[in-house]
Amino acid sequence: MSGLRKSIVEAIKTYNKYRSPEAEAKLIKHEDNELFIEFKGPFCQSCGVYDYFEDFIYELKGIVDVEMEIKDVEKIGEEAFRVQYSVGERKDTP
């Protein structure tokens, strides 16, 4: 498992620890510069469901300094979304 993939798995565990059962993340696919995560839960729709997807970016950046942004969001059912992120290069500090 690559270093970035380990960081993604760790970020998902932390994300779920603090946001479940309202929102729960699951890694679908990570290849090169793409990351797909499925989010399930009742979500606080009035708070802005995109906030949950952006929170994952901050969770991962707390572990590894990497450029990341939301590329696409697909609603899959009543309480689930599949989010595609673009992932850039890690920024290692000298």
N, C-alpha and C positions, 0 to 999 in steps of 0.2 A: 504494500500500500504506500503510495507516494506521500510525501510530507504534507502537501496541500490537501490531499484526500483525508488524511488523518485529522487535519485541522477542521475540515468540513464536518466530519463525523462528530468531533468534539463540540463544535459550535451547535450542531443539531441537538445533541444531548443537553447542553446548557439551555438552549432556546426552549426545548420541551419542558425542562425542569421548572422554568419560571412562567411559561405561558399555557401549559396544558391544564385543564381540558379545553380551555377557550380556543386555543390554536395549537396544533401539533404538526411538526414538520417531519417529512420523510424523504430521504435521498432517493431520487429516481435514477439519475444518471449524471456522471461527471466525466467529460471527455475534453481534453485540450482546454479550450477557452470557453466551454459551455457547461453550465450547471443547471440541472432540472430538479426542483424540489416540489413535492406535493404538500400542501397545507390543508388540514382538515380541522373542522370544529365549528361551533356555532358562531364564532367571531362576533365582535361588537360592530355591527354594520354601521351604526351611526357614528362611530369613532373614525371610520375610514379604514376599510379592509386593507388598503395598500400599506398602511402603517405596519401591519404584521409582516409583510414581505420585506419592507425596508429594515425592520428590526433585525431580520436575519443577517443583512449586510453588516450591520454594526456588531452583531455577535461574532461573526467571522473575523472582522477587522480587529476585534479585541484579542484575537489569538494570533493572527498573521496579517501583516501589512500587505494588502493586495487590492488592486483596483477591481471594482465590481459594480455592476448596474443591472437593473431590471430591463430585460429586452422584450418579454411578452408575458401576458397573464391569460390563462384560459380557465374559465369556470367549468368544472366537471362535476355536476350534481348540485344538490342543494347546499351542501356544506363543505365543498372541496374546490381547491384551485391548484393548477399546475403552473408553476412560475419558472420561466427561463431567465437565467442570469448570464451575462457575459462576464468572464473572469479574465483579468489581465495578468500581467507579470507580477510576481511577488517583488516587493520593495525591501530588499535586505539592507539593513543599516550597516554602514562601515564600522 
